[in-house]
Amino acid sequence: MDLDLPDFDDVIAAHERIKPHIHRTPILTSEYLNALTGAEMFFKCENFQKAGAFKVRGASNAVFGLSDAEAPKGVATHSSGNHGLSLSYAAGRRGIPVSVVIPRTAPQAKKDAMRGYGATIVECEPSTSSREAVFAKVQEETGADFVHPYNDPRVIAGQATCSRELMEQVEGLDAVIAPIGGGGMISGTCLTLSNIAPDVEIYAAEPEQADDAYRSFKAGHIIADDAPVTVADGLKVPLKERTWHFVSNHVTDILLASEQEIIDAMHLTWQRMKIVIEPSCAVPLATILKNRDVFAGKRVGVIITGGNVDLKSLPWNA
């Protein structure tokens, strides 16, 4: 099977293509969190990114990579939130139509933001099978270009620009860790680091209640859950063949965190770093706190993937 995988030339091209439409996000540090974990951590803050999440990188690469003949039909996707939001932003910048199939249970703040960018929203049930079935109807009706949330070479190349910036901003990293759901960010991280820093370890962080990537990693083949329930709403989707290629070939390990550990790490980040991050982004810190022996004494890049939180339903108030 030809996976049509992106290479590092695609990453460089993507970076040039999307630079006018994204932020080069900052690196933050915390002496308190360093002391707590025994690691020297460098947080790559994609919560400050356009549309509030790293996914604007891959979405912009796909949208602005369309030819003038392709673009008028627009783009469409299914998304638990941030990819749909990011695709809506990018399509709005290019002035083309965008349709997003989204679970009815997704945070209202994300739905409202998508509509604000001009997207047509179609709701589905909160399962992978439902969103794919509803999406098939939407694509048939619109004829739009399907930009998959993560199993798309254009998206993976775009996400890879995040770790490329990280490696330019921080020297001498021993490891990089990011959340894993479908695996777009981790795949991009693998693509970049395997080319420019192959000695840097790559860790993926996942909720215990949505641990299909962990089980896939241990089993040596994709195991897909249909509708896991976790506070980390951005990490509920399974790996696909392209992201599995990168995960299975380049990831050092996948680490798990419980729901309470994720909420505690999110609260700790808000409290100590004074930044807004969503639950999915707290999973890496939760796993570092849980696995201090793995990271102690290392310089660790931590990718904070987004900050699109429904402020009316914060998990520690539940």
Secondary structure as the mmCIF struct_conf table of DSSP 4:
data_model
#
loop_
_struct_conf.conf_type_id
_struct_conf.id
_struct_conf.beg_label_comp_id
_struct_conf.beg_label_asym_id
_struct_conf.beg_label_seq_id
_struct_conf.end_label_comp_id
_struct_conf.end_label_asym_id
_struct_conf.end_label_seq_id
HELX_RH_AL_P HELX_RH_AL_P1 PHE A 8 ILE A 18
HELX_RH_3T_P HELX_RH_3T_P1 LYS A 19 HIS A 21
BEND BEND1 ILE A 22 ILE A 22
STRN STRN1 ILE A 27 LEU A 28
HELX_RH_AL_P HELX_RH_AL_P2 GLU A 31 THR A 37
BEND BEND2 GLY A 38 ALA A 39
STRN STRN2 GLU A 40 CYS A 45
HELX_RH_3T_P HELX_RH_3T_P2 GLU A 46 PHE A 48
BEND BEND3 GLN A 49 GLN A 49
HELX_RH_3T_P HELX_RH_3T_P3 LYS A 50 GLY A 52
STRN STRN3 ALA A 53 ALA A 53
TURN_TY1_P TURN_TY1_P1 PHE A 54 PHE A 54
HELX_RH_AL_P HELX_RH_AL_P3 LYS A 55 PHE A 64
TURN_TY1_P TURN_TY1_P2 GLY A 65 GLY A 65
BEND BEND4 LEU A 66 LEU A 66
TURN_TY1_P TURN_TY1_P3 ASP A 68 GLU A 70
HELX_RH_3T_P HELX_RH_3T_P4 ALA A 71 LYS A 73
STRN STRN4 VAL A 75 HIS A 78
BEND BEND5 SER A 80 GLY A 81
HELX_RH_AL_P HELX_RH_AL_P4 ASN A 82 ARG A 94
TURN_TY1_P TURN_TY1_P4 GLY A 95 GLY A 95
STRN STRN5 VAL A 98 PRO A 103
TURN_TY1_P TURN_TY1_P5 ARG A 104 THR A 105
BEND BEND6 ALA A 106 ALA A 106
HELX_RH_AL_P HELX_RH_AL_P5 GLN A 108 GLY A 116
TURN_TY1_P TURN_TY1_P6 TYR A 117 GLY A 118
HELX_LH_PP_P HELX_LH_PP_P1 ALA A 119 ALA A 119
STRN STRN6 THR A 120 CYS A 124
BEND BEND7 PRO A 126 SER A 127
HELX_RH_AL_P HELX_RH_AL_P6 THR A 128 THR A 142
HELX_LH_PP_P HELX_LH_PP_P2 ALA A 144 ALA A 144
STRN STRN7 ASP A 145 PHE A 146
BEND BEND8 PRO A 149 ASP A 152
HELX_RH_AL_P HELX_RH_AL_P7 PRO A 153 GLN A 169
BEND BEND9 VAL A 170 GLY A 172
BEND BEND10 ASP A 174 ASP A 174
STRN STRN8 ALA A 175 PRO A 179
BEND BEND11 GLY A 181 GLY A 183
HELX_RH_AL_P HELX_RH_AL_P8 GLY A 184 ILE A 196
TURN_TY1_P TURN_TY1_P7 PRO A 198 ASP A 199
BEND BEND12 VAL A 200 VAL A 200
STRN STRN9 GLU A 201 PRO A 207
HELX_RH_3T_P HELX_RH_3T_P5 GLU A 208 ALA A 210
HELX_RH_AL_P HELX_RH_AL_P9 ASP A 212 ALA A 219
TURN_TY1_P TURN_TY1_P8 GLY A 220 GLY A 220
BEND BEND13 HIS A 221 HIS A 221
BEND BEND14 ASP A 226 ALA A 227
BEND BEND15 VAL A 231 VAL A 231
HELX_RH_3T_P HELX_RH_3T_P6 ASP A 233 LEU A 235
BEND BEND16 VAL A 237 VAL A 237
HELX_LH_PP_P HELX_LH_PP_P3 PRO A 238 LEU A 239
HELX_RH_AL_P HELX_RH_AL_P10 GLU A 241 HIS A 250
STRN STRN10 ASP A 253 ALA A 257
HELX_RH_AL_P HELX_RH_AL_P11 GLU A 259 MET A 273
HELX_RH_AL_P HELX_RH_AL_P12 PRO A 279 LYS A 290
TURN_TY1_P TURN_TY1_P9 ASN A 291 ASN A 291
HELX_RH_AL_P HELX_RH_AL_P13 ARG A 292 PHE A 295
TURN_TY1_P TURN_TY1_P10 ALA A 296 GLY A 297
STRN STRN11 ARG A 299 ILE A 304
STRN STRN12 GLY A 306 GLY A 306
TURN_TY1_P TURN_TY1_P11 LEU A 311 LYS A 312
BEND BEND17 SER A 313 SER A 313
HELX_RH_3T_P HELX_RH_3T_P7 PRO A 315 ASN A 317
#
